[in-house]
Structure formats: C-alpha cells, structure tokens
C-alpha cells in the first residue's frame, strides 16, 4: 500500500513539475521577434533596447535617449518583443542593449537574422548571442555571477 502511495506522490510531483515548466515557457506570438536579457545583479532599472532596421533607421518611437523598455520579465530576466515586419524585407534585427551610455555586449552594434531566429538570449557581460535558453543558461553556468 505504501509503495502505491509513494508512486502516486512521485507521479504527481513529476506532473506538477512538467506543468510548471510549461507555464514558464512563453510562446512567442506569430510575426514577433524577441530579445531576452539576463543581468547578474537582477537590476534592470533604466535598461532599454535601441533597435533599428537597416540602414540605421530606428523603429518608430525609439530614440537613443528613449530606448524601448522591456515588454516583460520572466525567470531568465527581461525581454523585448518587436514585430519582425518592422525590420523590412531583410529581417535583420539591429540592436544595442543599454543604460544611458553603458552598452552591453562590448558596446558593439549587434544584429541577428529575425527570419532564421525569432528569439535570442543575451547574458550581461557576455558579447555572445545565444539562440536558445539552454545555451544561454549553460554559458551563465560556465561564467557564474559574482
């Protein structure tokens, strides 16, 4: 009898964990691209996204002094969602994550192909673009927050 109870409790725990994982995974709406950003200090106050389509034309309402604020926050950090159509036929998403003059990813202008990769993940203090949450988390584990 006890073994049946332990199996039932174990199955329930596995089911709840799977449900929790599904609840945390957010599906990206059709036609959107997303940039996910993680900071070790978990302080996202004032951080924004400067984003533009080629050749250097900011998206409507985006200025250096008034970057796009995050669309939300999740277990990874904050994220921005933009319409892929706003980037034109090329689908090239140009961006800089910044707080005033402090820029992430080595201060470089960054870009990714929004047609090939609808989502990217960025770790604060890391110049790389990650194309999966698992890769970004693995990179963070290799270089933990201090």
Backbone as ProteinMPNN parsed JSONL, in Angstrom:
{"seq_chain_A": "XXXXXXXXXXXXXXXXXXXXXXXXXXXXXXXXXXXXXXXXXXXXXXXXXXXXXXXXXXXXXXXXXXXXXXXXXXXXXXXXXXXXXXXXXXXXXXXXXXXXXXXXXXXXXXXXXXXXXXXXXXXXXXXXXXXXXXXXXXXXXXXXXX", "coords_chain_A": {"N_chain_A": [[0.82, -1.2, 0.0], [1.927, 1.252, 0.848], [3.912, 1.609, -1.095], [2.404, 2.086, -3.387], [1.315, 4.53, -2.718], [3.643, 6.126, -2.571], [4.443, 5.961, -5.242], [2.284, 7.233, -6.475], [2.45, 9.808, -5.345], [4.956, 10.515, -6.325], [4.465, 10.488, -9.11], [2.59, 12.528, -9.229], [4.192, 14.704, -8.433], [6.042, 14.794, -10.545], [4.308, 15.376, -12.662], [3.363, 17.909, -11.841], [5.736, 19.368, -11.91], [6.297, 19.294, -14.643], [4.086, 20.709, -15.586], [4.611, 23.188, -14.414], [6.956, 23.873, -15.775], [5.914, 24.152, -18.337], [4.24, 26.307, -17.9], [6.055, 28.319, -17.432], [7.364, 28.545, -19.841], [7.079, 30.715, -22.419], [5.169, 31.305, -25.196], [6.128, 32.709, -28.243], [4.422, 35.268, -29.882], [2.966, 35.038, -33.16], [4.794, 36.358, -35.903], [6.47, 37.941, -34.408], [9.617, 38.984, -32.959], [12.064, 38.328, -30.433], [14.14, 39.539, -27.809], [15.925, 38.381, -25.16], [17.167, 39.176, -21.965], [19.611, 38.889, -19.473], [20.777, 39.861, -16.313], [23.358, 39.712, -13.901], [23.066, 41.072, -11.479], [20.382, 41.365, -11.34], [19.135, 43.794, -11.692], [17.298, 45.795, -13.56], [16.517, 48.324, -13.939], [16.046, 51.152, -15.848], [17.406, 50.086, -18.036], [17.34, 49.613, -21.525], [16.293, 49.037, -24.947], [17.845, 49.859, -27.88], [16.918, 49.869, -31.101], [16.938, 49.151, -34.577], [16.139, 49.249, -38.109], [17.838, 48.256, -41.105], [18.899, 50.795, -43.317], [20.101, 51.894, -40.621], [17.79, 53.089, -39.525], [15.843, 53.963, -36.888], [13.322, 52.072, -35.113], [9.863, 53.063, -35.059], [9.269, 55.522, -32.588], [11.501, 54.887, -31.079], [14.335, 56.135, -29.625], [17.739, 57.132, -28.93], [17.964, 58.37, -26.411], [15.576, 57.597, -25.43], [15.035, 54.644, -25.148], [13.518, 51.502, -26.148], [11.454, 50.168, -23.712], [11.591, 47.181, -21.62], [9.344, 44.496, -22.481], [8.454, 42.728, -20.681], [9.074, 40.545, -17.825], [10.732, 37.546, -16.857], [11.724, 34.269, -15.642], [14.331, 34.196, -16.647], [15.149, 36.848, -17.054], [14.68, 40.082, -18.339], [12.665, 40.903, -21.233], [12.275, 41.866, -24.662], [9.852, 42.417, -27.177], [9.285, 42.614, -30.578], [7.762, 43.535, -33.702], [8.485, 41.573, -36.445], [8.054, 42.441, -39.042], [8.548, 45.154, -38.96], [11.224, 45.418, -39.447], [11.711, 45.288, -42.097], [12.265, 43.82, -45.399], [14.659, 42.378, -45.222], [14.781, 41.333, -42.658], [16.682, 41.685, -40.754], [17.574, 42.254, -37.509], [18.686, 44.862, -35.814], [20.445, 45.963, -32.94], [21.109, 47.466, -29.686], [21.61, 46.885, -26.347], [21.188, 48.951, -23.635], [22.039, 51.245, -20.939], [21.707, 54.442, -20.54], [24.772, 55.641, -21.471], [26.093, 53.281, -21.099], [26.791, 50.278, -22.513], [25.812, 46.984, -23.438], [27.33, 43.814, -24.38], [29.948, 44.41, -25.164], [29.746, 46.952, -26.193], [29.254, 47.043, -28.865], [27.492, 47.433, -32.01], [24.872, 45.277, -32.507], [23.406, 42.433, -34.194], [20.922, 40.225, -35.585], [19.493, 37.599, -37.585], [16.24, 37.812, -37.941], [14.45, 36.292, -39.354], [15.512, 33.758, -39.478], [16.03, 33.185, -36.805], [13.883, 33.652, -34.341], [14.064, 34.325, -31.685], [16.457, 35.493, -29.313], [19.005, 35.182, -26.754], [20.664, 37.02, -24.269], [23.38, 37.358, -22.13], [24.309, 39.442, -19.495], [27.417, 41.166, -19.588], [28.58, 39.475, -21.408], [29.627, 38.949, -24.664], [28.452, 37.378, -26.589], [25.748, 36.162, -28.662], [23.053, 34.127, -27.915], [21.201, 31.419, -29.156], [19.369, 29.848, -27.959], [17.592, 29.26, -24.929], [18.67, 27.302, -23.262], [21.382, 27.231, -24.09], [22.202, 29.814, -23.333], [21.836, 29.66, -20.576], [23.657, 27.618, -19.963], [26.043, 28.895, -20.655], [26.035, 30.922, -18.74], [26.274, 29.359, -16.469], [28.846, 28.403, -16.856], [30.251, 30.735, -16.538], [29.718, 32.019, -13.827], [27.657, 34.361, -11.973], [29.056, 37.016, -10.056]], "CA_chain_A": [[0.0, 0.0, 0.0], [2.792, 2.429, 0.925], [4.62, 1.8, -2.363], [1.45, 2.721, -4.308], [1.218, 5.932, -2.305], [4.878, 6.792, -2.993], [4.4, 6.092, -6.709], [1.279, 8.252, -6.809], [3.016, 11.111, -4.99], [6.036, 10.764, -7.293], [3.849, 10.832, -10.403], [2.002, 13.862, -9.07], [5.287, 15.681, -8.408], [6.57, 14.903, -11.916], [3.289, 16.079, -13.442], [3.343, 19.321, -11.446], [6.972, 19.979, -12.417], [6.112, 19.479, -16.089], [3.13, 21.793, -15.742], [5.323, 24.424, -14.074], [7.872, 24.19, -16.876], [5.108, 24.651, -19.437], [3.713, 27.626, -17.538], [7.141, 29.288, -17.529], [7.716, 28.717, -21.247], [6.137, 31.621, -23.059], [5.183, 31.179, -26.645], [6.281, 33.982, -28.929], [3.322, 35.48, -30.832], [3.271, 34.977, -34.59], [5.284, 37.593, -36.511], [7.279, 38.708, -33.449], [10.967, 38.563, -32.583], [12.28, 38.663, -29.031], [15.476, 39.565, -27.226], [15.879, 38.113, -23.727], [18.373, 39.763, -21.363], [19.849, 38.499, -18.09], [21.828, 40.572, -15.575], [23.718, 39.047, -12.648], [22.549, 41.812, -10.319], [18.925, 41.363, -11.457], [18.677, 45.19, -11.69], [17.001, 46.178, -14.941], [16.026, 49.708, -13.887], [16.628, 52.063, -16.829], [17.96, 49.401, -19.204], [16.416, 49.62, -22.649], [16.748, 48.498, -26.219], [17.883, 50.713, -29.058], [16.789, 48.914, -32.2], [16.726, 49.822, -35.859], [16.219, 48.454, -39.334], [18.885, 48.742, -42.0], [20.233, 51.267, -42.962], [20.205, 52.796, -39.477], [16.535, 53.792, -39.253], [15.239, 53.415, -35.666], [11.903, 51.728, -35.155], [9.051, 54.199, -34.611], [9.224, 55.784, -31.155], [12.75, 54.511, -30.413], [15.431, 57.102, -29.709], [18.816, 56.76, -28.019], [17.621, 58.858, -25.085], [14.297, 56.993, -25.056], [15.028, 53.297, -25.727], [12.347, 50.662, -25.954], [11.504, 49.497, -22.41], [11.256, 45.757, -21.713], [7.93, 44.13, -22.584], [8.109, 41.915, -19.527], [10.143, 39.899, -17.063], [10.475, 36.135, -16.581], [12.776, 33.652, -14.835], [15.646, 34.492, -17.222], [15.438, 38.281, -16.9], [13.673, 40.862, -19.043], [12.641, 40.622, -22.663], [11.62, 42.8, -25.573], [9.216, 41.797, -28.337], [9.04, 43.556, -31.66], [7.2, 42.955, -34.915], [9.52, 41.315, -37.45], [7.74, 43.231, -40.244], [9.124, 46.495, -38.829], [12.628, 45.404, -39.857], [11.788, 45.266, -43.552], [12.399, 42.545, -46.105], [15.859, 41.631, -44.83], [14.562, 40.667, -41.375], [17.84, 41.902, -39.88], [17.238, 42.98, -36.285], [19.861, 45.551, -35.273], [20.112, 46.392, -31.583], [22.06, 47.686, -28.593], [21.001, 46.927, -25.019], [21.984, 49.967, -22.947], [21.577, 52.118, -19.865], [22.386, 55.704, -20.899], [25.915, 55.358, -22.357], [26.641, 51.959, -20.788], [26.268, 49.341, -23.509], [26.131, 45.568, -23.261], [27.97, 43.078, -25.461], [31.168, 45.08, -25.585], [29.464, 48.251, -26.798], [29.144, 46.925, -30.321], [26.188, 47.303, -32.654], [24.615, 43.856, -32.656], [22.314, 42.117, -35.119], [20.631, 38.819, -35.858], [18.521, 37.371, -38.647], [14.959, 37.52, -37.322], [13.729, 35.271, -40.125], [16.101, 32.46, -39.132], [15.975, 33.02, -35.351], [12.908, 34.609, -33.834], [14.421, 34.703, -30.325], [17.843, 35.368, -28.88], [19.229, 35.39, -25.332], [21.898, 37.769, -24.012], [23.813, 37.424, -20.744], [25.079, 40.643, -19.184], [28.857, 40.962, -19.509], [28.965, 38.458, -22.387], [29.472, 39.521, -26.006], [27.798, 36.433, -27.498], [24.302, 35.989, -28.838], [22.671, 32.723, -27.773], [19.987, 31.158, -29.912], [18.452, 29.049, -27.148], [17.652, 29.498, -23.494], [19.597, 26.313, -22.687], [22.755, 27.672, -24.355], [22.468, 30.998, -22.503], [21.965, 29.199, -19.195], [24.921, 26.884, -19.866], [27.127, 29.893, -20.666], [25.992, 31.581, -17.431], [26.798, 28.388, -15.503], [30.295, 28.371, -17.066], [30.778, 32.01, -16.042], [28.665, 32.417, -12.882], [27.58, 35.738, -11.457], [29.891, 37.243, -8.866]], "C_chain_A": [[0.862, 1.261, 0.0], [3.5, 2.683, -0.41], [3.702, 2.439, -3.403], [1.317, 4.211, -4.002], [2.45, 6.709, -2.758], [4.912, 6.99, -4.504], [3.422, 7.182, -7.129], [1.804, 9.651, -6.505], [4.129, 11.479, -5.96], [5.497, 11.188, -8.65], [3.237, 12.217, -10.354], [3.079, 14.944, -9.102], [5.86, 15.877, -9.806], [5.594, 15.678, -12.786], [3.252, 17.557, -13.12], [4.586, 20.037, -11.949], [6.849, 20.25, -13.914], [5.155, 20.623, -16.36], [3.778, 23.133, -15.451], [6.26, 24.839, -15.183], [7.099, 24.741, -18.059], [4.599, 26.053, -19.146], [4.786, 28.692, -17.682], [7.534, 29.549, -18.982], [6.648, 29.589, -21.903], [6.281, 31.488, -24.563], [5.254, 32.566, -27.27], [5.137, 34.147, -29.927], [3.823, 35.466, -32.281], [3.731, 36.343, -35.103], [6.136, 38.457, -35.59], [8.679, 38.139, -33.37], [11.176, 39.017, -31.145], [13.761, 38.628, -28.688], [15.289, 39.412, -25.724], [17.212, 38.54, -23.122], [18.456, 39.414, -19.886], [21.004, 39.3, -17.507], [22.087, 39.844, -14.264], [23.108, 39.75, -11.439], [21.026, 41.89, -10.304], [18.326, 42.775, -11.41], [18.523, 45.651, -13.137], [16.49, 47.615, -15.041], [16.773, 50.577, -14.903], [17.226, 51.399, -18.056], [16.906, 49.346, -20.303], [17.067, 49.072, -23.894], [16.699, 49.588, -27.278], [17.883, 49.745, -30.233], [16.422, 49.647, -33.483], [16.747, 48.818, -36.994], [17.323, 49.053, -40.196], [18.263, 49.727, -42.976], [20.216, 52.307, -41.825], [18.948, 53.573, -39.13], [15.894, 53.189, -37.999], [13.777, 53.05, -35.879], [11.108, 52.92, -34.645], [9.012, 54.312, -33.079], [10.494, 55.439, -30.399], [13.803, 55.574, -30.686], [16.502, 56.665, -28.718], [18.477, 57.167, -26.58], [16.33, 58.238, -24.551], [14.217, 55.59, -25.681], [13.722, 52.563, -25.436], [12.452, 49.988, -24.587], [11.165, 48.016, -22.571], [9.747, 45.544, -21.759], [7.492, 43.324, -21.373], [9.332, 41.325, -18.87], [9.734, 38.456, -16.818], [11.632, 35.58, -15.755], [14.18, 33.958, -15.357], [16.067, 35.928, -16.952], [14.314, 39.083, -17.52], [13.71, 40.492, -20.518], [11.92, 41.748, -23.393], [11.004, 41.981, -26.69], [8.914, 42.884, -29.355], [8.429, 42.805, -32.843], [8.323, 42.777, -35.93], [9.301, 42.166, -38.69], [8.359, 44.623, -40.175], [10.571, 46.566, -39.301], [12.802, 45.275, -41.363], [12.022, 43.872, -44.107], [13.594, 41.722, -45.655], [15.626, 40.833, -43.552], [15.722, 40.82, -40.416], [17.433, 42.797, -38.716], [18.533, 43.549, -35.726], [19.506, 46.06, -33.881], [21.344, 46.702, -30.738], [21.232, 47.71, -27.314], [21.845, 47.914, -24.22], [21.243, 50.645, -21.815], [22.367, 53.399, -20.041], [23.538, 55.361, -21.857], [26.591, 54.025, -22.064], [25.973, 50.942, -21.697], [26.701, 47.915, -23.175], [26.87, 45.041, -24.489], [29.162, 43.84, -26.045], [30.949, 46.405, -26.277], [29.309, 48.226, -28.302], [27.694, 46.996, -30.78], [26.002, 45.812, -32.919], [23.485, 43.645, -33.659], [22.127, 40.607, -35.187], [19.566, 38.747, -36.934], [17.215, 36.921, -38.008], [14.127, 36.512, -38.086], [14.23, 33.88, -39.752], [15.971, 32.153, -37.641], [15.043, 34.072, -34.778], [13.251, 35.09, -32.42], [15.91, 34.553, -30.106], [17.901, 35.643, -27.378], [20.596, 36.023, -25.156], [22.164, 37.739, -22.51], [24.617, 38.697, -20.538], [26.558, 40.309, -19.038], [29.396, 39.945, -20.498], [28.677, 39.022, -23.779], [28.667, 38.639, -26.962], [26.29, 36.588, -27.55], [24.053, 34.488, -28.714], [21.318, 32.525, -28.44], [19.042, 30.186, -29.204], [18.648, 29.42, -25.684], [18.663, 28.563, -22.845], [21.048, 26.729, -22.894], [23.129, 28.879, -23.497], [22.657, 30.589, -21.044], [23.267, 28.431, -18.988], [26.105, 27.849, -19.829], [27.194, 30.613, -19.324], [26.565, 30.652, -16.357], [28.318, 28.281, -15.607], [30.979, 29.615, -16.536], [29.749, 32.58, -15.06], [28.769, 33.87, -12.461], [28.45, 35.855, -10.208], [29.354, 38.356, -8.039]], "O_chain_A": [[0.589, 2.213, -0.731], [3.669, 3.834, -0.814], [4.158, 3.244, -4.215], [1.22, 5.04, -4.907], [2.328, 7.822, -3.27], [5.345, 8.031, -4.997], [3.707, 7.963, -8.036], [1.628, 10.572, -7.303], [4.235, 12.634, -6.373], [6.004, 12.126, -9.266], [3.344, 12.99, -11.307], [2.893, 15.985, -9.731], [6.134, 17.008, -10.208], [6.003, 16.542, -13.563], [3.124, 18.383, -14.023], [4.507, 21.191, -12.37], [7.251, 21.31, -14.394], [5.385, 21.423, -17.266], [3.529, 24.111, -16.156], [6.356, 26.023, -15.505], [7.55, 25.678, -18.718], [4.534, 26.893, -20.043], [4.484, 29.838, -18.014], [7.983, 30.644, -19.318], [5.469, 29.238, -21.933], [7.38, 31.552, -25.114], [4.529, 33.479, -26.873], [4.903, 33.253, -30.741], [4.961, 35.838, -32.566], [3.128, 37.366, -34.777], [6.489, 39.582, -35.946], [8.908, 36.968, -33.671], [10.547, 39.972, -30.689], [14.524, 37.809, -29.2], [14.589, 40.201, -25.09], [18.268, 38.291, -23.704], [17.5, 39.612, -19.135], [22.07, 39.41, -18.113], [21.151, 39.409, -13.593], [22.683, 39.097, -10.486], [20.442, 42.423, -9.36], [17.141, 42.933, -11.119], [19.51, 45.867, -13.841], [16.079, 48.06, -16.113], [17.993, 50.718, -14.824], [17.529, 52.085, -19.032], [15.734, 49.069, -20.047], [18.237, 48.691, -23.892], [15.645, 50.167, -27.54], [18.765, 48.892, -30.336], [15.688, 50.635, -33.466], [17.28, 47.714, -36.879], [17.692, 50.215, -40.031], [17.145, 49.48, -43.428], [20.314, 53.503, -42.097], [19.036, 54.624, -38.496], [15.448, 52.041, -38.025], [13.087, 53.638, -36.711], [11.635, 53.716, -33.868], [8.759, 53.335, -32.375], [10.568, 55.671, -29.192], [14.118, 55.873, -31.838], [16.22, 55.92, -27.779], [18.683, 56.392, -25.646], [16.03, 58.343, -23.362], [13.447, 55.361, -26.613], [12.936, 52.97, -24.58], [13.44, 49.302, -24.321], [10.523, 47.631, -23.548], [8.976, 46.298, -21.164], [6.301, 43.244, -21.07], [10.466, 41.561, -19.286], [8.559, 38.16, -16.598], [12.436, 36.348, -15.226], [15.13, 33.975, -14.574], [17.232, 36.185, -16.65], [13.139, 38.815, -17.272], [14.651, 39.857, -20.993], [11.091, 42.466, -22.833], [11.566, 40.968, -27.105], [8.359, 43.933, -29.026], [8.569, 41.587, -32.96], [9.035, 43.732, -36.24], [10.269, 42.576, -39.33], [8.664, 45.214, -41.21], [11.093, 47.657, -39.53], [13.927, 45.164, -41.85], [11.981, 42.879, -43.38], [13.548, 40.492, -45.701], [16.213, 39.765, -43.378], [15.757, 40.164, -39.375], [17.007, 43.937, -38.905], [19.378, 42.808, -35.224], [18.393, 46.536, -33.66], [22.456, 46.264, -31.033], [20.266, 48.466, -27.207], [23.062, 47.758, -24.123], [20.015, 50.627, -21.735], [23.558, 53.447, -19.73], [23.294, 54.842, -22.946], [27.57, 53.677, -22.723], [24.756, 50.762, -21.663], [27.81, 47.68, -22.695], [27.011, 45.733, -25.497], [29.348, 43.899, -27.261], [31.873, 46.938, -26.892], [29.239, 49.275, -28.942], [26.78, 46.66, -30.027], [26.878, 45.164, -33.492], [22.707, 44.557, -33.938], [23.034, 39.828, -34.894], [18.831, 39.707, -37.168], [17.097, 35.773, -37.58], [13.193, 35.933, -37.531], [13.449, 32.928, -39.714], [15.818, 30.994, -37.256], [15.384, 35.254, -34.736], [12.782, 36.147, -31.999], [16.549, 33.637, -30.624], [16.994, 36.243, -26.802], [21.565, 35.626, -25.802], [21.282, 38.054, -21.711], [25.513, 38.997, -21.327], [26.916, 39.295, -18.44], [30.571, 39.587, -20.426], [27.58, 39.522, -24.027], [28.247, 39.098, -28.024], [25.654, 37.076, -26.615], [24.751, 33.68, -29.328], [20.414, 33.35, -28.308], [18.041, 29.754, -29.775], [19.728, 29.837, -25.267], [19.428, 28.98, -21.975], [21.863, 26.598, -21.981], [24.248, 28.957, -22.99], [23.535, 31.11, -20.357], [23.911, 28.575, -17.949], [27.053, 27.65, -19.069], [28.284, 30.887, -18.821], [27.257, 31.104, -15.446], [29.005, 28.095, -14.603], [32.141, 29.57, -16.131], [29.001, 33.498, -15.397], [29.815, 34.509, -12.579], [28.561, 34.919, -9.416], [29.928, 38.686, -7.001]]}, "name": "protein", "num_of_chains": 1, "seq": "XXXXXXXXXXXXXXXXXXXXXXXXXXXXXXXXXXXXXXXXXXXXXXXXXXXXXXXXXXXXXXXXXXXXXXXXXXXXXXXXXXXXXXXXXXXXXXXXXXXXXXXXXXXXXXXXXXXXXXXXXXXXXXXXXXXXXXXXXXXXXXXXXX"}
